[in-house]
């Protein structure tokens, strides 16, 4: 955490949840000049109004100024439309990654700095370490590391950040566990102390994503085939399904020989509108290699390749040993030691530094190198 003086101003992104509430609390207690900000996004549910109210109540309890930044139009374009177009192209995009890149560490950071902030802060569970920091931010190297709470670590969603972002960022929760955060909220009687965690898409709320997409893109029924090429069902349109998906495929097991079998989406062909499914442990669900595009390195510089690293292809997945290989046109290949299940185009592959034990239990504090989008 950088040195504080009485003029150090921090704008805290307050979502109305307990995490961002405690982030603001911790910074306030450390003596920073805090301003709370609720970002109004694009929502299909009534939760946005409740969240804004809760954020305002917390700001009142902390006796700090409070603003609402209206990013509804920008959020619709940068996050919601991105999600819809990604599904339309047959991939499974990650709107939370785009929300962080374009909204929280894009528009919010830009507006906060214009209003006089020295830093912004969020309730993300990740550790930010500064090496050789000096007052004008030059020549410092900012690294992101896995949070103390491995069950809540959110570094996976922050791989698009760079040095230009990180020199203005604070992540107060990196050294705390979720139970500790709850205890602090209760101790200081924050209005959000008992509020459940949100399970929805960033700013959109807890919606039926499948139903929302079908309403926007329209159903397009087609065949479901097993790996032998036998038609065993009908789907609503391959673009609505994700590699590895089990629930909602719609196979009833009514055909001869299909009773009792559990299927997962193994592949899909957008051109023929065909969905391929495989049984749970089928080798068709596993692969050791993938390609990534839109690469971002937190340091700003690509390391020498090939590079042994740890990687994950989904949130909360235990880190896996892999090698980053050179590729072409801002694309890289990632070769895992062990085959990975349900590699999903459109999702993020995130790389971490290989040093010391590689087990999940030893992963706290490991440095994130960067990431890219699986193709």
Beta strands, then each sheet from edge to edge (+ up, - down):
strand 1: 9-13
strand 2: 33-40
strand 3: 65-70
strand 4: 119-121
strand 5: 127-131
strand 6: 141-145
strand 7: 169-170
strand 8: 222-226
strand 9: 231-235
strand 10: 263-269
strand 11: 274-279
strand 12: 286-297
strand 13: 307-312
strand 14: 320-325
strand 15: 332-341
strand 16: 348-353
strand 17: 367-374
sheet 1: 3+ 2+ 1+ 4+ 7+
sheet 2: 5+ 6- 17+ 12- 15+ 14- 13+ 16-
sheet 3: 9+ 8- 11- 10+
end
